[in-house]
Amino acid sequence: MEVFKEYLDKLDDPLRKERFEHIFEWIHTTFPQLGMKIAWNQPMFTDHETFIIAFSAAKAHMSVAPEKAALDRFTDQIAASGYTYTNQMFRIPWKSQVDYELLKNIIAFNIEDKVESTTFWRK
């Protein structure tokens, strides 16, 4: 998790920092093969140098950005979890529970969808 330390240290709210740390640790434990990096000022997880999912902090929520194909595939589950979304990301309000099953499904989908990808972003 050292790669995310500088990003996390910039968060001024300790509860938000703790939430990110917990999610990042959960992803690392659940998907240990994923790489970690900061790009475009966002913590990201990658698989064989391809983008899988990224996170960022906003005032009222945590933004979660998987590939668009995953957003399209899981729109109903995202909405059922009470999260709002755009065509590029969904929002987990700071006061809402994290739907780890949804995150797991999205990440697993992206890994499988990009298993043969040779580019960072999906074409």
C-alpha positions as CSV (number, residue, x, y, z in Angstrom):
1,M,0.0,0.0,0.0
2,E,3.1,2.3,0.1
3,V,2.3,3.4,-3.5
4,F,-0.9,5.1,-2.3
5,K,0.6,6.7,0.9
6,E,1.2,10.1,-0.6
7,Y,-2.3,10.3,-2.0
8,L,-3.8,9.2,1.3
9,D,-1.7,11.6,3.4
10,K,-3.2,14.5,1.4
11,L,-6.7,13.6,2.6
12,D,-7.7,16.0,5.4
13,D,-10.5,13.8,6.9
14,P,-9.2,10.8,8.8
15,L,-12.5,8.9,8.3
16,R,-12.2,9.2,4.5
17,K,-8.6,8.2,4.6
18,E,-9.5,5.1,6.7
19,R,-12.3,4.2,4.2
20,F,-9.9,4.4,1.3
21,E,-7.2,2.4,3.2
22,H,-9.8,-0.3,4.0
23,I,-11.0,-0.5,0.4
24,F,-7.5,-0.6,-1.0
25,E,-6.4,-3.3,1.4
26,W,-9.6,-5.3,0.6
27,I,-8.9,-5.1,-3.1
28,H,-5.2,-6.1,-2.6
29,T,-6.3,-9.1,-0.5
30,T,-9.1,-10.1,-2.8
31,F,-7.2,-9.6,-6.1
32,P,-3.5,-9.9,-5.1
33,Q,-2.4,-10.1,-8.7
34,L,-3.4,-6.5,-9.4
35,G,-0.8,-3.8,-9.7
36,M,-1.1,-0.4,-7.9
37,K,-0.2,3.0,-9.2
38,I,-1.1,6.7,-9.1
39,A,-2.0,8.2,-12.4
40,W,-3.9,11.3,-13.2
41,N,-3.8,11.9,-9.4
42,Q,-5.9,8.9,-8.8
43,P,-5.1,5.6,-7.0
44,M,-5.5,2.8,-9.7
45,F,-5.4,-0.9,-9.8
46,T,-4.1,-2.5,-13.0
47,D,-3.7,-6.0,-14.4
48,H,-0.9,-6.8,-16.8
49,E,-0.5,-3.0,-17.2
50,T,-4.1,-2.5,-18.2
51,F,-6.6,-0.3,-16.3
52,I,-9.0,-2.0,-14.0
53,I,-10.4,0.5,-11.6
54,A,-9.6,4.0,-10.1
55,F,-10.7,6.0,-7.1
56,S,-10.8,9.6,-6.1
57,A,-12.2,11.7,-3.3
58,A,-14.8,14.4,-3.7
59,K,-16.5,16.5,-1.1
60,A,-19.6,14.4,-0.7
61,H,-18.5,11.0,-2.0
62,M,-15.8,8.7,-3.2
63,S,-15.7,8.4,-7.0
64,V,-15.2,4.9,-8.4
65,A,-14.1,4.6,-12.0
66,P,-14.0,1.2,-13.7
67,E,-14.0,0.8,-17.5
68,K,-17.2,1.9,-19.2
69,A,-18.0,-1.7,-20.2
70,A,-18.2,-2.5,-16.5
71,L,-20.4,0.5,-15.7
72,D,-22.7,-0.5,-18.6
73,R,-22.8,-4.1,-17.3
74,F,-23.5,-3.2,-13.6
75,T,-25.7,-0.1,-13.9
76,D,-28.7,-1.9,-12.3
77,Q,-26.6,-3.2,-9.3
78,I,-25.0,0.3,-8.9
79,A,-28.4,1.9,-8.7
80,A,-29.7,-0.9,-6.4
81,S,-26.8,-0.1,-4.0
82,G,-28.1,3.5,-3.8
83,Y,-25.2,5.0,-5.7
84,T,-25.5,7.6,-8.5
85,Y,-23.5,7.2,-11.6
86,T,-22.4,8.8,-14.9
87,N,-21.1,7.1,-18.0
88,Q,-17.6,7.2,-16.5
89,M,-17.9,6.6,-12.8
90,F,-20.2,6.0,-9.9
91,R,-20.3,7.7,-6.5
92,I,-20.3,6.1,-3.0
93,P,-21.4,8.8,-0.5
94,W,-19.2,9.0,2.5
95,K,-22.1,8.1,4.8
96,S,-23.1,5.1,2.8
97,Q,-22.0,1.5,3.2
98,V,-19.6,0.1,0.7
99,D,-21.1,-2.7,-1.4
100,Y,-18.0,-5.0,-1.5
101,E,-19.9,-7.6,-3.5
102,L,-20.5,-5.0,-6.2
103,L,-16.9,-3.9,-6.2
104,K,-15.8,-7.6,-6.4
105,N,-18.1,-8.2,-9.4
106,I,-17.0,-5.1,-11.2
107,I,-13.3,-5.8,-10.7
108,A,-13.6,-9.5,-11.7
109,F,-15.5,-8.4,-14.8
110,N,-12.9,-5.9,-15.8
111,I,-10.1,-8.5,-15.3
112,E,-11.9,-11.0,-17.5
113,D,-13.0,-8.5,-20.1
114,K,-9.4,-7.3,-20.5
115,V,-7.6,-10.6,-20.2
116,E,-6.2,-10.3,-23.7
117,S,-5.9,-6.5,-23.8
118,T,-2.6,-5.0,-24.8
119,T,-3.6,-1.3,-24.2
120,F,-4.1,0.5,-20.9
121,W,-7.7,1.6,-21.7
122,R,-10.3,-0.5,-23.4
123,K,-10.7,0.3,-27.1
